[in-house]
Amino acid sequence: MVLAQKKDWASIEQELAAKEAELLQKEGSVLKDEHLNGYRYVPTVKVVDKASWDTFAVPHVKPSCTSENWHHKDLLFEIGEGIAYLTLNRPDVNNVLTESMAQALQDATCELHLRRDIRIVVLRAEGSMFCAGGDPKHFFDALAMSEREDRKAAIGFMKFLFWFQSLPQFTVGLAQGSAMGTGIALLCVCDMVLAASNARFTFSEVKLGFCPAAIAPSLTRKVGPAFAKRLLCMAENISADQAKRMGLVSDVVEEESEFSDYMKEICEKVTLCAPIAAGRAKRLAQNVSNQPLTRKLLEYTGGELADIRIGEEAIKGMVAVQARVKPYWAETPIKPLY
């Protein structure tokens, strides 16, 4: 039995054109190679499917302030020695994600992308709940939007999540209380998440007749498709321990007060890591995640290694090892504020 060889449509068209030209030549008609010029559509722009490492995050809105002239009240932005804290500060309404809070998060993220002195970013919240998700008013506003405006708003939030996820610093989410919907999305784009044992996590959108489309990409990358479908489709209310087993949470502590000791340990470990190398390692992990093992992937990872090991950090790091002293980046400890 001979198996039929699979061919793409372009190859089939070429074969048919060659056979047609051969038949016409037997009849005395010779077709020139350019005989279809003017009849066949040739696109002016070539669409190229980019690899993940060729795609770079950019801000989708212009920042309105910096840490020096910070005017937002619903998000606190604090800078310490090598560390920055972003604190959701609307405990009276369970820190729902309003447009003003989203703008504040965008402003802080824009500055942090440029701050090479900051090596850890902590996302935390005031009050008993981490974040109750999107502002209910937004759902009613969306009904009055045109399809184009609604789509733009949803894509804008997903762009922000990608922008925050691409921060060069190591990001830590501290869930002192429960989180819902978009609040969980904020935790999904953190590199590490600590949760208090009493915290609960749920996506209730499907109970309200909505599809959590803006959240799905970040959640699926975090926990995988099987757990993502379970959380999104069943609107299950899971515990902190269940979230840890799924990969949504890195570790669980009994009380919120234990975050302080945990952060001290994280700061000590990150202090010993070269900041540029750590940032590139983070981006490398994100770029190769869920990618097939292809020649293009091997060339990318090989190129990253070849580039980073001739950098200043690698050279001075090896000199420090030979001299049996601390490298320069380890001489300035990162000091948590809380």
C-alpha positions as CSV (number, residue, x, y, z in Angstrom):
1,M,0.0,0.0,0.0
2,V,1.4,3.4,-1.0
3,L,0.7,6.2,1.3
4,A,-0.3,9.5,-0.4
5,Q,2.3,12.2,0.2
6,K,0.9,15.3,1.9
7,K,1.3,18.5,-0.1
8,D,0.4,22.0,0.7
9,W,-1.8,24.0,-1.7
10,A,1.0,26.0,-3.1
11,S,2.8,22.9,-4.3
12,I,-0.4,21.5,-5.8
13,E,-1.0,24.8,-7.7
14,Q,2.6,24.7,-9.1
15,E,2.1,21.1,-10.4
16,L,-1.2,22.0,-12.0
17,A,0.4,25.1,-13.7
18,A,3.3,23.0,-15.0
19,K,0.9,20.4,-16.5
20,E,-1.2,23.1,-18.1
21,A,1.9,24.7,-19.6
22,E,3.1,21.3,-20.9
23,L,-0.3,20.6,-22.6
24,L,-0.4,24.1,-24.2
25,Q,3.2,23.6,-25.4
26,K,2.1,20.5,-27.3
27,E,-0.5,22.6,-29.0
28,G,2.1,25.1,-30.0
29,S,1.5,27.7,-27.3
30,V,4.4,28.7,-25.1
31,L,3.6,30.5,-21.9
32,K,6.2,32.9,-20.5
33,D,7.0,32.8,-16.8
34,E,5.6,36.3,-16.2
35,H,2.4,35.7,-18.2
36,L,0.2,36.0,-15.0
37,N,1.7,39.4,-14.1
38,G,-1.2,41.8,-13.6
39,Y,-3.7,39.0,-13.0
40,R,-2.5,37.4,-9.8
41,Y,-2.7,39.3,-6.5
42,V,0.6,39.9,-4.8
43,P,0.3,41.2,-1.3
44,T,2.4,44.3,-0.6
45,V,2.9,43.4,3.1
46,K,4.3,40.0,4.1
47,V,2.7,38.6,7.2
48,V,5.3,36.8,9.3
49,D,4.4,34.6,12.2
50,K,6.8,35.8,14.9
51,A,8.3,33.7,17.6
52,S,7.7,34.6,21.2
53,W,11.2,35.9,21.6
54,D,10.6,38.3,18.7
55,T,7.6,39.9,20.4
56,F,8.3,42.6,22.9
57,A,5.8,44.2,25.4
58,V,5.0,47.9,25.1
59,P,2.8,50.2,27.1
60,H,-0.6,50.7,25.5
61,V,-1.3,54.0,27.2
62,K,0.8,57.0,28.1
63,P,1.8,57.2,31.8
64,S,0.3,60.1,33.7
65,C,2.8,60.3,36.5
66,T,5.9,58.8,38.1
67,S,6.9,57.8,41.7
68,E,8.2,61.4,42.2
69,N,4.8,63.1,41.5
70,W,2.5,60.1,42.2
71,H,-1.1,61.3,42.4
72,H,-3.0,58.0,42.5
73,K,-4.8,57.2,45.8
74,D,-6.1,53.8,45.0
75,L,-2.7,52.3,44.4
76,L,0.3,53.0,46.6
77,F,3.8,53.1,44.9
78,E,6.7,52.8,47.4
79,I,10.4,52.5,46.5
80,G,12.9,51.0,48.9
81,E,16.5,49.8,48.6
82,G,16.4,47.5,45.6
83,I,12.6,46.8,46.0
84,A,9.3,48.4,45.1
85,Y,5.8,47.8,46.5
86,L,2.6,48.2,44.6
87,T,-0.3,48.2,47.1
88,L,-4.0,48.0,46.0
89,N,-5.5,50.6,48.3
90,R,-9.3,50.4,48.1
91,P,-10.1,48.1,51.0
92,D,-13.6,49.6,51.5
93,V,-14.7,48.1,48.2
94,N,-12.5,45.0,48.3
95,N,-9.9,46.5,46.0
96,V,-12.0,46.2,42.8
97,L,-10.1,46.9,39.7
98,T,-11.4,50.3,38.5
99,E,-10.1,52.3,35.5
100,S,-8.2,54.6,37.8
101,M,-6.5,51.7,39.5
102,A,-5.7,50.2,36.1
103,Q,-4.1,53.5,35.0
104,A,-2.1,53.6,38.2
105,L,-0.8,50.0,37.7
106,Q,0.1,51.0,34.1
107,D,2.0,54.2,35.4
108,A,4.0,52.2,37.9
109,T,4.8,49.4,35.5
110,C,6.1,51.9,32.9
111,E,8.5,53.4,35.5
112,L,9.6,50.0,36.8
113,H,10.6,48.9,33.3
114,L,13.2,51.7,33.4
115,R,14.4,51.3,37.0
116,R,17.6,49.2,37.0
117,D,18.1,49.9,40.7
118,I,14.9,48.0,41.5
119,R,15.4,44.2,41.6
120,I,12.1,43.0,43.2
121,V,8.6,44.2,42.7
122,V,5.9,43.2,45.3
123,L,2.2,43.4,44.5
124,R,0.1,43.4,47.6
125,A,-3.2,44.8,48.9
126,E,-4.8,46.5,51.9
127,G,-7.8,45.1,53.7
128,S,-9.2,41.6,54.1
129,M,-9.5,40.8,50.4
130,F,-6.7,40.9,47.8
131,C,-8.9,41.9,44.9
132,A,-12.6,41.3,44.1
133,G,-12.0,41.5,40.3
134,G,-13.4,44.0,37.9
135,D,-15.6,46.9,39.0
136,P,-19.2,45.9,38.5
137,K,-19.9,49.3,36.9
138,H,-17.6,48.3,34.1
139,F,-19.9,45.5,33.1
140,F,-22.8,47.9,32.7
141,D,-20.5,50.4,30.8
142,A,-19.5,47.6,28.4
143,L,-23.1,47.1,27.5
144,A,-23.2,50.8,26.2
145,M,-20.0,50.4,24.3
146,S,-19.7,49.6,20.6
147,E,-18.2,46.3,19.7
148,R,-15.0,48.0,18.7
149,E,-14.7,50.0,22.0
150,D,-15.4,46.8,24.1
151,R,-12.8,44.9,22.1
152,K,-10.3,47.7,22.6
153,A,-10.8,47.8,26.3
154,A,-10.4,44.0,26.7
155,I,-7.3,43.9,24.6
156,G,-5.9,46.9,26.5
157,F,-6.1,44.9,29.8
158,M,-4.4,41.9,28.2
159,K,-1.6,44.1,26.9
160,F,-1.1,45.5,30.4
161,L,-0.9,41.9,31.8
162,F,1.8,41.1,29.2
163,W,3.5,44.5,30.0
164,F,3.6,43.7,33.8
165,Q,4.7,40.0,33.2
166,S,7.6,41.3,31.1
167,L,9.1,43.4,33.9
168,P,12.9,42.6,34.2
169,Q,12.5,42.5,38.0
170,F,11.5,39.4,40.0
171,T,7.8,39.9,40.9
172,V,6.1,38.6,44.0
173,G,2.3,38.6,44.6
174,L,1.2,38.6,48.2
175,A,-2.4,37.4,48.5
176,Q,-3.4,38.2,52.1
177,G,-7.0,37.5,51.3
178,S,-9.2,36.1,48.6
179,A,-9.1,37.1,44.9
180,M,-11.6,36.9,42.1
181,G,-11.5,37.2,38.3
182,T,-9.1,39.9,37.1
183,G,-7.6,40.0,40.6
184,I,-6.4,36.5,40.0
185,A,-5.1,37.6,36.6
186,L,-2.8,40.1,38.4
187,L,-1.4,37.2,40.5
188,C,-1.0,35.0,37.4
189,V,1.5,37.4,35.9
190,C,3.7,37.5,39.0
191,D,6.8,35.3,39.0
192,M,5.9,34.0,42.5
193,V,2.7,34.1,44.6
194,L,2.4,33.7,48.3
195,A,-1.0,33.3,49.9
196,A,-2.5,33.3,53.4
197,S,-4.2,30.0,54.2
198,N,-7.6,31.6,54.5
199,A,-7.5,33.0,50.9
200,R,-9.9,31.7,48.3
201,F,-9.8,32.0,44.5
202,T,-12.6,31.9,42.0
203,F,-13.6,33.0,38.5
204,S,-17.4,33.7,38.7
205,E,-17.8,35.2,35.2
206,V,-19.6,32.2,33.7
207,K,-22.2,32.3,36.4
208,L,-23.0,35.9,35.2
209,G,-23.1,34.9,31.6
210,F,-19.7,36.3,30.7
211,C,-16.7,34.6,29.2
212,P,-13.4,35.4,31.0
213,A,-11.5,35.9,27.7
214,A,-9.1,38.5,28.9
215,I,-8.0,36.3,31.8
216,A,-7.7,33.0,30.0
217,P,-4.3,33.4,28.4
218,S,-2.5,34.4,31.6
219,L,-4.3,31.7,33.7
220,T,-3.6,28.9,31.1
221,R,0.1,29.8,31.0
222,K,0.2,29.6,34.8
223,V,-1.7,26.4,35.6
224,G,-2.0,24.6,32.2
225,P,-5.1,24.0,30.1
226,A,-6.7,21.2,32.3
227,F,-6.8,23.3,35.5
228,A,-7.6,26.4,33.5
229,K,-10.8,24.8,32.1
230,R,-11.7,23.5,35.5
231,L,-11.5,27.0,37.1
232,L,-13.0,29.0,34.2
233,C,-15.8,26.6,33.2
234,M,-17.0,25.5,36.7
235,A,-16.5,28.8,38.6
236,E,-15.1,26.6,41.4
237,N,-14.2,28.4,44.6
238,I,-10.8,26.8,45.6
239,S,-8.7,27.1,48.7
240,A,-5.1,28.4,48.9
241,D,-3.9,24.8,49.2
242,Q,-5.8,23.7,46.1
243,A,-4.4,26.8,44.3
244,K,-0.9,25.7,45.3
245,R,-1.4,22.2,43.9
246,M,-2.6,23.7,40.6
247,G,0.5,26.0,40.4
248,L,-1.5,29.2,40.8
249,V,0.2,29.8,44.2
250,S,3.8,29.1,45.0
251,D,3.5,28.7,48.7
252,V,0.9,29.1,51.5
253,V,1.5,30.6,55.0
254,E,-0.8,30.4,58.0
255,E,-1.0,34.1,58.7
256,E,-0.4,37.3,56.7
257,S,2.3,38.3,59.3
258,E,4.5,35.5,58.0
259,F,4.9,37.4,54.6
260,S,7.6,39.5,56.3
261,D,10.0,36.6,57.0
262,Y,9.3,35.1,53.7
263,M,10.2,38.3,51.9
264,K,13.4,38.6,53.8
265,E,14.4,35.2,52.5
266,I,13.5,36.1,49.0
267,C,15.5,39.4,49.2
268,E,18.6,37.6,50.5
269,K,18.4,35.1,47.6
270,V,17.8,37.6,44.8
271,T,20.6,39.9,46.2
272,L,23.1,37.2,45.3
273,C,21.9,37.0,41.7
274,A,23.2,39.2,38.9
275,P,20.3,41.6,38.0
276,I,20.7,41.6,34.2
277,A,21.3,37.8,34.1
278,A,18.3,37.2,36.3
279,G,16.1,39.5,34.1
280,R,17.3,37.7,30.9
281,A,16.8,34.3,32.6
282,K,13.2,35.3,33.4
283,R,12.5,36.4,29.8
284,L,14.1,33.2,28.5
285,A,11.8,31.0,30.7
286,Q,8.8,33.0,29.4
287,N,9.9,32.7,25.7
288,V,10.6,29.0,25.7
289,S,7.4,28.1,27.7
290,N,5.2,25.7,25.7
291,Q,7.4,26.0,22.6
292,P,8.2,23.0,20.5
293,L,11.8,21.9,20.5
294,T,12.8,23.2,17.0
295,R,16.0,24.3,15.4
296,K,14.8,27.9,15.7
297,L,14.4,27.5,19.5
298,L,17.8,26.0,19.9
299,E,19.4,28.8,17.9
300,Y,17.6,31.3,20.1
301,T,18.7,29.8,23.4
302,G,22.2,29.2,22.1
303,G,22.4,32.8,21.0
304,E,21.2,34.0,24.4
305,L,23.9,31.9,26.1
306,A,26.7,33.1,23.8
307,D,25.6,36.7,24.3
308,I,25.2,36.7,28.1
309,R,28.5,34.9,28.9
310,I,30.6,37.7,27.4
311,G,28.7,40.4,29.2
312,E,30.1,42.5,32.0
313,E,28.2,40.6,34.8
314,A,29.6,37.2,33.6
315,I,33.1,38.5,33.3
316,K,33.1,40.2,36.7
317,G,31.3,37.3,38.3
318,M,34.1,34.9,37.2
319,V,36.7,37.3,38.5
320,A,34.9,37.4,41.8
321,V,34.8,33.6,42.0
322,Q,38.6,33.4,41.3
323,A,39.3,36.1,43.9
324,R,36.9,34.4,46.4
325,V,35.0,37.7,47.0
326,K,31.4,38.7,46.5
327,P,30.5,40.1,43.1
328,Y,29.6,43.8,43.0
329,W,25.8,43.2,42.8
330,A,25.8,41.1,46.0
331,E,27.4,43.9,48.0
332,T,24.2,46.0,48.2
333,P,21.5,44.0,50.0
334,I,17.8,44.3,49.0
335,K,15.9,45.5,52.1
336,P,12.2,44.8,52.3
337,L,10.0,47.6,53.7
338,Y,7.5,45.3,55.4
